[in-house]
Structures are given as C-alpha cells and as structure tokens.
Amino acid sequence: MKLNRPQNGWSNPGYPTPATTNMETPIVTSGLKRQKGKWTRVQATHLVRRTMFGAKKEDVDALLKISRKKAIRRLLETSDAMPLPPVNNYNDDKYTDEEIPAGQTWITASKQNGMNSGRRRNSLKSWWIGLMINQDIHLREKMVLFWHNHFATEMANVDNATWLYKHNVLLREYALGNFKELVRAITMDPTMLKYLNGNNNVKKAPDENYGRELQELFTVGKGPGSHYTEDDVKAAARVLTGFRIENKVLPDAHGIFDPARHDEGDKTFSAFYGNTVIHGRKGKEAEQELDELLNMIFAQEEVSKFICRKLYRFFVYHTIDDATEQAVILPLAKTFRKGGYEIRPVLQELFSSAHFFDTGNYGGMIKSPVDYCVGLCREYGVKFPDDSDVVDEYGFWTNILGQAAAMQQNIGDPPNVAGWQAYYQAPQYDKIWINSDTLPKRNQFTDRMINNGFTRPANKKIQIDAVAFAQTLSNPGNPDALINDSIAALYMIGLPDKDKQYLKEGILLSGLQGMMSDHYWTDAWQKLADKPDDTANRKDVVAKLKKLYQYLMNLPQYQLC
C-alpha cells in the first residue's frame, strides 16, 4: 500500500490515464501560472477536498455552477458572521451548572471551578467538531485547524474554557487575515500567555519559552535560511517581559502590558537580525518594544518562506524539492511580503495555479484523522440532531471527536507546542497518520458508520444511510454507473477495471448462481422505489449497498485526499 503521491486516475471516468500501471510518484513540474481550460468535476472535487472537510456533492455541484475563479473567491470570502458560541450541554445527574441554564452559552459565565471547567472544555471541543461538520462553502474551518496546529496549545494544560474559546475565536477572526497582526494578537492572548509561560515572564526572571517558539515555530522557523541564535532567544524573552493575563472578570479576560514587570534595559540581537538593538523603554511606552521586535523578525525573508512552506505542505503535498521551492515557494513568499503578510492573496495564487490542479497532486495526501472522520459525515450526509436537542447533538459530535482522537488527532490537545508530527516531521509527514494502531481504527470507524452507527438513549442514532447516498448519484439503478459514481464521489484515485468487476459481480449481483445480469440490480433498485414496503427486497438492496460502501472505505484509496 503506497500512499505517497500515488499515480492517479487508473480507469475511473473523469480522471487522466496514468503513464504507468503502478503507483509511482509522478513528477509535478507546473508552477504558479493560472490554471486554464475547462472547469471540471474532478478539479472541483480536488479543490473542495483540500480546502474543506470531505467533498460533499452539494458543495462540488455549487462550485461547478460558477467559474473556477469565482469558486476560489467564494472559498476565500470572509463575510460570514462568527458562529454562535458553545452552550451548556453538560448538566446531568452528577452536576448542574447553577449559573448557566441548559442550552445557554457558558462563555458569559463569571465563575469557573473544578466541576464545570472540564465539562466546558469538552463542550468547546464538541462545538468545534460541529462547526466542521456543518461548515458552509468556505476555507475558514480548514484554516482554523491550520493555525491551531501552527500556534499549538493544549486545552488540558490551559484549563480555562473561557480563555480557550477566546483563543479559538481569535484564530477564526484572523484565519485569512494578516499574519503579522495575528502573531501580535497571539502574543497577547491569555491562552498563549498561560501555555508558554508568558504570564510568568518578568524582568527578575525572564522566561525564554515564548521568545524561543515565537522564532523557532511561529515565524522564522528552522529552515536553511534561519540563523537566529540562543542570544536572540534571550533578548526576545527580555522584550516580552511584562505581558500578563488580566482576569478580574472572567468573560473579559485578556492580555495586558504591565510596565512594572518589564525589563527596561537595551536588547541586542545577532547578525541574523542585522545586529539590531531594541532600546529599553519605561512605562506604557515600553509596550512598543513588542512592535519593534515583530518588525525586526518580519524584516527577514525567511518568515515568508517558512509560512508558505507550511501552507504548501498543508494544502498540496509534503515534499518540497528544489524545483517546487523555485517555482512555487519563492514566488508565493514574494507575494506574501509584497502584500504586507496578508494570507488571502497567497492562498488565492496557490489555489488558482496550474501546480495546485496538476493531476500529480490528486490523491497525494493521507487524510488526517479529523479530515477522515468529519469528511465521512459530510460526504455521506450523515444526519445529526438539530439545535433543539443540544444534549444529543453535542453527544454525537463528541463521538466523532473521540474517533479522531483515537486515531491520534485530538483537536484542542495536540501532542506538544510543535503540533502534530504528521504536519512537520520529515521524511514521513502524513504517513505518520497510518500505523498498526490507527489503520484498524479507521476501518473500524467506517465499518461502524455503515453498519450500526452510534446510538444514544431514546433510539437516537447517527449512521450512513446507504440508500440515501446512492440516490444522490446520477443513475444508481445501473450497476456500472453506481460503482463509477461512488468511486468518483469517495476517491481521488480510481480503481482498476478488475476491482470494479468484483464490486459488481461479487457484491451488487452476488447470489445469482451464474445468471449474473445487470437488470437484476436495476430491477431491485426500481422495486425499492415502486414497492418500498417489500421488506425482502429492501433488505437485499440495503445489505448490498452497505457491503459496497464498506468495501470501498476499507481500500487504501479512501485514506487519500
């Protein structure tokens, strides 16, 4: 099972014919010139898979009704209002929140204690998964995950649901905005001040934690052009003394600058930063040292290169060879700098490019656990309870959250400040998502969703409706069309004809004892519509569809996006 940038298409209609019959890594040589030619379904599917969670048919159809340019513009729009906040879904026989009624948001709460803190954190996580599942056609949710991994914090360590909610909102507000402004906002953010000890960084005992990660993980990185020094870390830590959390009123918690805690001495940086000296200031003016620090850091071209490489690996492919560095990364970095570190123009150029739509990139990434679990729910149109039943609604979102966590991506709690290894660890990168522990769990999740689903009291259930999904396809009564359309809907990599033949003869037409004929399936499907009360026929059709989709989801191609 070779999962790195596989050869695409095989014999699936709408996909290019491969040059070889194995899954060798194709060479992608295209650059940032705008993609031209017909706007096709496979292109739209590729765009949706990479920019959203799963490729829901309704979303692909909607983008196909407009031009490629307008589709990309729609994904990058930021006019959508912020989502409604998480609510109290956690009252039970062991605890009742006396301040916040059931179904009301807890972000206005003035009290936090050991009983409600963890429950609110769990509410926040489930709410977040719900936003992914119910996302509109927009890049924001994918970008919130990108920035969560970039500015990684751990909810369990911060342990303040109000701060954590504010942090999530901050990532949403700046998701497609100005990166330099985002870095400044993150520096003042209560969650980050707690997580990387900024709240304890004072002139008598400078804490180097945030000063180090600001450079190593958040801005200049550790690439070939990054040469900051240990003395730079120490100098940055001194600049950053004095910032702390103001938490007198919990809903209004925010970061402030306290001059009494600030190191007023001069801070000297290395030749990498042009031997810059940030002169010490007193009083409120000393907060300006932060802006000088950021101006100094963002004057380094390596910042733009580092972020563009991370965006490329998140949205396109993990390997950046010399040709890609020259043809894609450096031009994108130039756009980034020229635009004053605005994110949107960079992504617009990338998503509009012939490189992004190069067929060699189709199906070249392994789905993250969140993409895998949330994407399944979206692609199959799994029905969840609505907001009138928040206990079950959040409960089922928690089921999906738990499945992704079991596959080693627990949103809100990445392994450490560097985020999840699959996004940065060379040379494996996204292959890290697949191992002897996680692959069986992926298959167990899809098996469960197609067969029994997840249940809650009063016979509430979430499950794939195989018949409803098949009904969304062009001609489900034709076994060949059903198979081809299902593959196109669920895969970016096609199947060989021999595999399709098995799907038809071994599943859809099984049990006919040598009398295999397409009309058997056609008749059974038609009878399902004409005589829905025919229990035997319905049972047979449903069983075959479940077996079809279970089989498809257990193949390697379903792991790819």
C-alpha positions as CSV (number, residue, x, y, z in Angstrom):
1,M,0.0,0.0,0.0
2,K,2.0,3.0,-1.2
3,L,0.3,6.2,0.0
4,N,2.7,8.9,-1.1
5,R,1.6,11.0,-4.1
6,P,0.1,8.0,-5.9
7,Q,-0.5,7.7,-9.6
8,N,-4.0,8.9,-10.2
9,G,-6.9,8.1,-12.5
10,W,-6.4,4.4,-13.4
11,S,-9.6,3.7,-15.2
12,N,-12.0,5.9,-13.4
13,P,-14.0,8.2,-15.8
14,G,-13.1,11.8,-15.5
15,Y,-9.5,11.1,-14.3
16,P,-6.5,11.2,-16.6
17,T,-5.0,7.9,-17.8
18,P,-1.7,7.2,-16.0
19,A,1.6,6.7,-17.7
20,T,2.3,3.5,-15.7
21,T,0.2,0.8,-14.1
22,N,1.8,1.0,-10.7
23,M,1.5,3.8,-8.1
24,E,4.8,5.5,-8.8
25,T,5.2,9.1,-7.6
26,P,4.6,11.3,-10.6
27,I,6.8,14.3,-11.3
28,V,5.0,17.6,-10.9
29,T,6.7,20.4,-12.8
30,S,4.0,23.0,-13.1
31,G,4.3,26.4,-11.5
32,L,2.1,29.2,-10.3
33,K,0.7,30.2,-13.7
34,R,-3.1,30.3,-13.6
35,Q,-4.9,27.1,-14.4
36,K,-6.7,27.4,-17.6
37,G,-9.1,25.2,-19.6
38,K,-12.4,23.6,-18.7
39,W,-13.6,23.7,-15.1
40,T,-14.2,20.0,-14.4
41,R,-15.8,18.0,-11.7
42,V,-12.6,16.3,-10.8
43,Q,-10.9,19.7,-10.4
44,A,-13.8,21.0,-8.2
45,T,-13.7,17.8,-6.1
46,H,-9.9,18.2,-5.6
47,L,-10.3,21.9,-4.6
48,V,-13.1,21.1,-2.1
49,R,-11.3,18.1,-0.6
50,R,-8.2,20.2,0.1
51,T,-9.9,23.3,1.3
52,M,-12.8,21.8,3.3
53,F,-13.5,18.6,5.2
54,G,-14.6,16.0,2.7
55,A,-16.1,16.7,-0.8
56,K,-19.8,16.9,-0.2
57,K,-21.7,16.5,-3.5
58,E,-23.8,19.6,-2.9
59,D,-20.7,21.7,-2.4
60,V,-19.0,20.4,-5.5
61,D,-22.2,20.9,-7.5
62,A,-22.5,24.5,-6.2
63,L,-18.9,25.4,-7.3
64,L,-19.4,23.8,-10.7
65,K,-22.2,26.2,-11.4
66,I,-19.8,29.1,-11.2
67,S,-16.3,29.6,-12.8
68,R,-13.1,28.3,-11.2
69,K,-12.1,31.9,-10.4
70,K,-15.4,32.6,-8.6
71,A,-15.3,29.2,-6.8
72,I,-11.9,30.1,-5.3
73,R,-13.0,33.6,-4.5
74,R,-16.1,32.1,-2.7
75,L,-13.9,29.8,-0.6
76,L,-11.7,32.8,0.4
77,E,-14.6,35.2,1.3
78,T,-14.7,36.3,5.0
79,S,-18.1,38.0,5.1
80,D,-19.6,35.1,7.1
81,A,-20.6,36.0,10.6
82,M,-18.9,34.3,13.5
83,P,-20.7,31.1,14.6
84,L,-22.9,31.1,17.7
85,P,-20.8,30.1,20.8
86,P,-20.9,26.7,22.6
87,V,-23.6,26.0,25.1
88,N,-24.3,24.1,28.3
89,N,-24.9,20.6,27.1
90,Y,-23.3,19.0,30.2
91,N,-25.9,19.1,33.0
92,D,-26.5,15.6,34.3
93,D,-27.4,13.7,37.5
94,K,-23.9,14.4,38.9
95,Y,-23.7,18.1,38.2
96,T,-25.9,21.1,37.3
97,D,-24.4,24.4,36.4
98,E,-26.3,26.8,38.7
99,E,-25.1,29.9,36.8
100,I,-25.7,28.8,33.2
101,P,-29.0,27.2,32.2
102,A,-29.0,24.2,30.0
103,G,-28.9,25.2,26.3
104,Q,-27.4,28.6,27.1
105,T,-23.9,29.7,26.3
106,W,-21.3,29.4,29.1
107,I,-18.9,32.0,27.6
108,T,-20.6,34.7,29.7
109,A,-20.1,32.8,33.0
110,S,-18.4,34.6,35.8
111,K,-17.4,31.5,37.7
112,Q,-15.2,28.6,37.0
113,N,-14.5,25.6,39.2
114,G,-13.3,22.0,39.1
115,M,-16.7,20.7,38.3
116,N,-17.5,22.9,35.3
117,S,-14.1,23.6,33.8
118,G,-13.6,20.2,32.2
119,R,-17.2,20.0,31.1
120,R,-17.0,23.3,29.3
121,R,-13.7,22.3,27.6
122,N,-15.4,19.2,26.3
123,S,-18.4,21.3,25.2
124,L,-15.9,23.6,23.3
125,K,-14.3,20.6,21.6
126,S,-17.6,19.1,20.5
127,W,-18.9,22.5,19.3
128,W,-15.7,22.8,17.2
129,I,-16.3,19.4,15.6
130,G,-19.9,20.5,14.9
131,L,-18.7,23.6,13.1
132,M,-16.5,21.4,10.9
133,I,-19.4,19.1,10.1
134,N,-21.8,21.9,9.4
135,Q,-19.4,24.2,7.6
136,D,-20.6,26.3,4.6
137,I,-18.5,26.5,1.4
138,H,-15.6,28.3,3.0
139,L,-12.0,27.8,3.8
140,R,-12.3,29.1,7.4
141,E,-12.6,25.8,9.2
142,K,-9.6,24.3,7.5
143,M,-7.6,27.4,8.3
144,V,-8.6,27.4,11.9
145,L,-7.2,23.8,12.1
146,F,-4.0,25.1,10.3
147,W,-3.5,27.9,12.8
148,H,-4.4,25.6,15.7
149,N,-1.6,23.3,14.6
150,H,0.8,26.3,13.9
151,F,0.1,28.1,17.2
152,A,-0.4,24.9,19.1
153,T,-1.8,25.0,22.6
154,E,-3.2,22.2,24.8
155,M,-6.6,22.7,26.4
156,A,-5.7,20.3,29.2
157,N,-2.7,22.4,30.2
158,V,-4.5,25.8,29.9
159,D,-7.6,24.5,31.7
160,N,-9.7,27.6,31.3
161,A,-12.6,27.1,28.9
162,T,-13.3,30.9,28.5
163,W,-9.7,31.6,27.5
164,L,-9.7,28.7,25.2
165,Y,-12.9,29.8,23.5
166,K,-11.4,33.3,23.0
167,H,-8.4,31.7,21.5
168,N,-10.5,29.8,19.0
169,V,-12.3,32.9,18.1
170,L,-9.0,34.7,17.6
171,L,-7.9,32.0,15.1
172,R,-11.2,32.5,13.3
173,E,-11.0,36.2,13.1
174,Y,-7.5,36.2,11.6
175,A,-7.9,32.9,9.6
176,L,-7.5,34.6,6.3
177,G,-6.2,37.9,7.5
178,N,-2.9,39.5,8.3
179,F,-0.3,37.1,9.7
180,K,1.8,39.7,11.4
181,E,-1.2,41.1,13.2
182,L,-2.2,37.6,14.1
183,V,1.3,37.0,15.7
184,R,0.9,40.1,17.8
185,A,-2.6,39.1,18.9
186,I,-1.4,35.6,19.8
187,T,1.4,37.2,21.9
188,M,-1.3,39.0,24.0
189,D,-3.7,36.0,24.0
190,P,-4.5,34.6,27.5
191,T,-4.3,31.0,26.3
192,M,-0.8,31.5,24.8
193,L,0.3,33.6,27.8
194,K,-0.6,30.7,30.0
195,Y,0.6,27.9,27.8
196,L,4.1,29.2,27.1
197,N,4.6,30.9,30.4
198,G,4.4,34.5,29.1
199,N,2.3,35.3,32.1
200,N,5.3,34.4,34.3
201,N,7.9,36.3,32.2
202,V,9.2,39.1,34.4
203,K,12.3,41.3,34.5
204,K,13.8,39.5,37.5
205,A,13.3,36.0,35.9
206,P,12.8,36.2,32.1
207,D,11.2,33.1,30.8
208,E,12.5,32.1,27.3
209,N,9.7,29.8,26.4
210,Y,7.6,32.1,24.2
211,G,10.6,34.0,22.9
212,R,12.0,30.8,21.6
213,E,8.8,29.4,20.0
214,L,8.0,32.8,18.5
215,Q,11.1,32.4,16.3
216,E,11.5,28.6,16.0
217,L,7.9,27.6,15.4
218,F,5.8,30.7,14.7
219,T,7.9,33.0,12.4
220,V,11.4,32.3,11.0
221,G,11.3,28.5,11.6
222,K,14.3,26.2,11.4
223,G,14.8,26.2,7.6
224,P,18.0,26.6,5.8
225,G,17.8,30.4,5.9
226,S,17.0,30.7,9.6
227,H,20.1,31.5,11.7
228,Y,18.8,33.1,14.9
229,T,20.9,32.4,18.0
230,E,20.4,31.5,21.6
231,D,21.2,35.0,22.5
232,D,18.4,36.1,20.2
233,V,16.0,33.9,22.2
234,K,17.2,35.5,25.5
235,A,16.9,39.0,24.0
236,A,13.4,38.3,22.8
237,A,12.4,37.0,26.2
238,R,13.5,40.3,27.8
239,V,11.5,42.3,25.2
240,L,8.5,40.2,26.1
241,T,8.7,40.7,29.9
242,G,5.6,42.5,31.3
243,F,2.8,40.8,29.4
244,R,0.3,39.1,31.7
245,I,-3.3,37.9,31.9
246,E,-6.0,40.4,33.2
247,N,-8.6,38.1,34.6
248,K,-10.6,40.1,37.1
249,V,-13.8,39.5,35.2
250,L,-13.7,36.0,33.6
251,P,-15.7,36.8,30.4
252,D,-13.5,39.8,29.8
253,A,-10.2,38.0,30.3
254,H,-7.4,39.5,28.1
255,G,-3.7,40.1,27.9
256,I,-2.3,43.4,29.1
257,F,1.2,45.0,29.4
258,D,2.3,45.7,33.0
259,P,5.3,48.1,32.9
260,A,6.3,47.2,36.5
261,R,7.2,43.7,35.3
262,H,9.2,44.8,32.2
263,D,13.0,44.7,31.7
264,E,13.8,48.3,30.7
265,G,17.3,47.6,29.5
266,D,18.6,47.5,25.9
267,K,18.2,44.3,24.0
268,T,20.8,43.4,21.3
269,F,20.3,40.8,18.6
270,S,22.6,38.9,16.3
271,A,23.8,39.5,12.8
272,F,20.9,37.4,11.5
273,Y,18.7,40.3,12.6
274,G,21.3,42.9,11.4
275,N,22.7,43.4,14.9
276,T,19.5,45.3,15.8
277,V,19.3,47.0,19.2
278,I,15.9,47.5,20.7
279,H,16.4,50.3,23.2
280,G,14.7,49.8,26.6
281,R,11.7,52.0,27.4
282,K,9.8,52.8,30.6
283,G,6.2,53.0,31.4
284,K,3.4,52.3,28.9
285,E,5.8,53.2,26.0
286,A,7.7,50.0,26.7
287,E,4.9,48.0,25.1
288,Q,6.2,49.4,21.8
289,E,9.2,47.1,22.1
290,L,6.9,44.3,21.0
291,D,6.2,46.1,17.8
292,E,9.9,46.7,17.2
293,L,10.6,43.0,17.9
294,L,8.0,41.9,15.3
295,N,9.2,44.5,12.8
296,M,12.7,43.1,13.1
297,I,11.5,39.5,12.8
298,F,9.2,40.2,9.8
299,A,12.0,42.0,8.0
300,Q,13.6,38.6,7.5
301,E,12.5,37.0,4.2
302,E,12.7,33.6,5.9
303,V,9.4,34.3,7.6
304,S,7.5,34.4,4.3
305,K,9.3,31.3,3.1
306,F,8.6,29.4,6.3
307,I,4.9,30.1,6.3
308,C,4.5,29.4,2.6
309,R,6.2,26.1,3.0
310,K,3.8,25.2,5.8
311,L,0.8,26.2,3.8
312,Y,2.1,24.2,0.8
313,R,2.5,21.1,2.9
314,F,-0.9,21.5,4.5
315,F,-2.8,22.1,1.2
316,V,-0.7,20.5,-1.6
317,Y,2.0,17.9,-0.8
318,H,4.6,17.2,1.9
319,T,7.7,17.1,-0.3
320,I,9.2,20.4,-1.4
321,D,12.1,19.7,-3.9
322,D,14.3,22.3,-5.5
323,A,12.0,22.8,-8.4
324,T,9.0,23.4,-6.2
325,E,11.0,25.7,-4.0
326,Q,11.9,27.8,-7.0
327,A,8.7,27.6,-9.0
328,V,6.2,27.8,-6.1
329,I,7.5,28.6,-2.7
330,L,9.7,31.6,-3.5
331,P,7.1,33.3,-5.7
332,L,4.4,32.8,-3.1
333,A,6.8,34.2,-0.4
334,K,7.3,37.2,-2.6
335,T,3.5,37.7,-2.8
336,F,3.3,37.3,0.9
337,R,5.9,40.0,1.6
338,K,4.6,42.3,-1.1
339,G,1.1,42.1,0.4
340,G,2.2,43.0,3.9
341,Y,1.8,39.4,5.1
342,E,-1.8,39.1,4.1
343,I,-2.8,35.4,3.9
344,R,-5.6,35.5,1.4
345,P,-3.6,36.7,-1.7
346,V,-1.1,33.8,-1.1
347,L,-3.8,31.2,-1.0
348,Q,-5.6,32.7,-3.9
349,E,-2.5,32.5,-6.0
350,L,-1.8,28.9,-4.9
351,F,-5.3,27.6,-5.4
352,S,-5.6,29.3,-8.8
353,S,-2.4,27.8,-10.1
354,A,-1.7,25.0,-12.6
355,H,0.5,23.5,-9.9
356,F,-2.3,23.1,-7.4
357,F,-4.5,21.5,-10.1
358,D,-1.7,19.3,-11.5
359,T,-3.1,15.8,-11.7
360,G,0.0,14.5,-10.0
361,N,-1.3,16.1,-6.8
362,Y,-4.7,14.4,-6.9
363,G,-5.0,11.9,-4.0
364,G,-1.4,12.7,-2.9
365,M,-2.1,13.3,0.8
366,I,-3.3,11.0,3.5
367,K,-6.4,12.3,5.3
368,S,-5.8,13.5,8.8
369,P,-8.0,11.8,11.4
370,V,-10.2,14.9,11.6
371,D,-10.5,15.1,7.8
372,Y,-11.2,11.3,7.8
373,C,-14.0,11.4,10.4
374,V,-15.6,14.7,9.7
375,G,-15.2,14.2,5.9
376,L,-17.1,10.9,6.1
377,C,-20.0,12.6,7.9
378,R,-20.2,15.4,5.3
379,E,-19.7,13.3,2.2
380,Y,-22.4,10.8,3.2
381,G,-24.7,13.5,4.6
382,V,-24.9,11.9,8.0
383,K,-27.9,13.4,9.9
384,F,-27.3,14.8,13.3
385,P,-29.9,16.2,15.8
386,D,-30.5,19.9,15.5
387,D,-30.0,22.7,18.0
388,S,-33.3,22.0,19.7
389,D,-31.7,18.9,21.2
390,V,-28.2,20.1,22.3
391,V,-27.5,17.1,24.6
392,D,-27.8,14.6,21.8
393,E,-26.4,17.0,19.2
394,Y,-23.2,17.6,21.2
395,G,-23.2,13.9,22.3
396,F,-22.9,12.7,18.7
397,W,-20.3,15.4,17.9
398,T,-18.4,14.0,20.9
399,N,-18.5,10.6,19.3
400,I,-16.8,11.9,16.1
401,L,-14.3,13.8,18.2
402,G,-13.4,10.7,20.1
403,Q,-12.9,8.7,17.0
404,A,-10.5,11.2,15.6
405,A,-8.7,11.3,18.9
406,A,-8.3,7.5,18.9
407,M,-6.7,7.9,15.5
408,Q,-4.1,10.3,17.2
409,Q,-5.6,13.7,16.4
410,N,-7.4,15.1,19.4
411,I,-8.3,18.6,18.4
412,G,-7.6,21.1,21.2
413,D,-4.9,18.9,22.6
414,P,-2.0,18.4,20.1
415,P,1.0,16.4,21.5
416,N,3.0,19.5,22.2
417,V,3.8,23.0,21.1
418,A,5.1,21.8,17.8
419,G,1.7,20.4,16.8
420,W,1.0,17.1,15.2
421,Q,4.1,15.4,13.8
422,A,2.4,14.5,10.5
423,Y,2.4,18.2,9.5
424,Y,6.2,18.7,10.0
425,Q,8.2,15.5,10.7
426,A,10.4,14.7,7.7
427,P,10.6,12.4,5.8
428,Q,7.3,10.6,6.8
429,Y,5.0,13.6,7.2
430,D,1.4,12.4,6.6
431,K,2.4,8.8,6.5
432,I,2.6,9.1,10.3
433,W,-1.2,9.1,10.4
434,I,-1.2,5.4,9.2
435,N,0.3,2.8,11.5
436,S,-0.6,-0.6,13.0
437,D,-2.8,1.1,15.6
438,T,-4.6,3.7,13.6
439,L,-5.4,1.9,10.4
440,P,-7.6,-0.7,12.1
441,K,-9.3,2.1,14.0
442,R,-10.0,3.9,10.7
443,N,-11.6,0.7,9.3
444,Q,-13.5,0.0,12.5
445,F,-14.9,3.6,12.3
446,T,-16.1,3.3,8.7
447,D,-17.5,-0.2,9.4
448,R,-19.4,1.0,12.3
449,M,-20.8,4.1,10.5
450,I,-22.1,2.0,7.6
451,N,-23.5,-0.8,9.7
452,N,-24.6,0.1,13.2
453,G,-23.6,3.7,13.7
454,F,-23.5,5.4,17.1
455,T,-26.6,5.4,19.4
456,R,-27.9,7.4,22.3
457,P,-30.9,6.9,24.6
458,A,-34.4,7.0,23.0
459,N,-33.1,5.2,19.9
460,K,-31.2,8.3,18.7
461,K,-28.6,7.3,16.1
462,I,-26.1,8.6,13.6
463,Q,-25.3,6.3,10.7
464,I,-24.6,6.3,7.0
465,D,-27.8,6.0,5.0
466,A,-26.5,3.9,2.1
467,V,-29.8,4.2,0.1
468,A,-30.0,8.0,0.5
469,F,-26.4,8.4,-0.6
470,A,-26.9,6.2,-3.7
471,Q,-30.0,8.3,-4.6
472,T,-27.8,11.4,-4.9
473,L,-25.8,9.7,-7.8
474,S,-26.7,10.0,-11.5
475,N,-28.1,6.6,-12.2
476,P,-28.0,4.2,-9.2
477,G,-30.1,1.7,-10.9
478,N,-27.3,1.0,-13.4
479,P,-24.7,-1.1,-11.5
480,D,-21.8,0.3,-13.6
481,A,-22.9,3.9,-13.2
482,L,-23.5,3.3,-9.4
483,I,-19.9,2.0,-9.0
484,N,-18.3,4.6,-11.1
485,D,-20.2,7.5,-9.5
486,S,-19.5,6.1,-6.0
487,I,-15.8,5.9,-6.7
488,A,-15.8,9.4,-8.1
489,A,-17.6,10.7,-5.0
490,L,-15.4,9.0,-2.5
491,Y,-12.0,8.7,-4.1
492,M,-9.4,11.0,-5.8
493,I,-7.7,7.8,-7.1
494,G,-9.6,5.5,-9.4
495,L,-9.9,1.7,-9.3
496,P,-8.7,-0.8,-12.0
497,D,-11.4,-2.5,-14.1
498,K,-10.9,-5.8,-12.3
499,D,-11.7,-4.3,-9.0
500,K,-14.9,-2.7,-10.4
501,Q,-15.8,-6.0,-11.9
502,Y,-15.6,-7.6,-8.4
503,L,-17.7,-4.8,-6.9
504,K,-20.4,-5.5,-9.5
505,E,-20.3,-9.3,-9.6
506,G,-19.1,-10.0,-6.1
507,I,-21.4,-7.5,-4.3
508,L,-24.2,-6.0,-6.4
509,L,-25.0,-9.1,-8.4
510,S,-24.0,-11.7,-5.8
511,G,-26.1,-14.7,-5.1
512,L,-27.4,-15.2,-8.7
513,Q,-25.6,-18.5,-9.3
514,G,-24.2,-17.9,-12.7
515,M,-27.1,-15.9,-14.0
516,M,-25.4,-12.5,-13.5
517,S,-27.1,-9.8,-15.4
518,D,-27.2,-6.0,-14.8
519,H,-31.0,-6.0,-14.9
520,Y,-31.1,-7.9,-11.6
521,W,-29.8,-4.8,-9.8
522,T,-31.8,-2.4,-12.0
523,D,-35.0,-4.3,-11.2
524,A,-34.2,-4.5,-7.5
525,W,-33.4,-0.8,-7.3
526,Q,-36.6,0.1,-9.2
527,K,-38.7,-2.1,-6.9
528,L,-37.3,-0.2,-3.9
529,A,-38.9,2.9,-5.3
530,D,-42.1,1.3,-6.6
531,K,-42.7,-1.0,-3.7
532,P,-40.9,0.4,-0.6
533,D,-42.9,-2.0,1.7
534,D,-41.3,-5.0,0.0
535,T,-39.2,-5.9,3.1
536,A,-37.2,-8.7,1.5
537,N,-36.2,-6.6,-1.5
538,R,-35.3,-3.6,0.7
539,K,-33.2,-5.8,3.0
540,D,-31.4,-7.2,0.0
541,V,-30.7,-3.8,-1.6
542,V,-29.6,-2.2,1.7
543,A,-27.3,-5.1,2.5
544,K,-25.6,-4.9,-0.9
545,L,-25.1,-1.2,-0.7
546,K,-23.7,-1.4,2.8
547,K,-21.3,-4.1,1.6
548,L,-20.3,-2.0,-1.4
549,Y,-19.5,1.1,0.7
550,Q,-17.9,-0.8,3.5
551,Y,-15.6,-2.4,0.9
552,L,-14.8,0.9,-0.8
553,M,-14.0,2.6,2.5
554,N,-11.6,-0.3,3.5
555,L,-9.5,0.2,0.4
556,P,-6.3,2.3,0.5
557,Q,-7.8,4.9,-1.9
558,Y,-10.2,6.0,0.8
559,Q,-7.4,7.1,3.0
560,L,-6.3,9.7,0.4
561,C,-7.5,13.1,-0.4
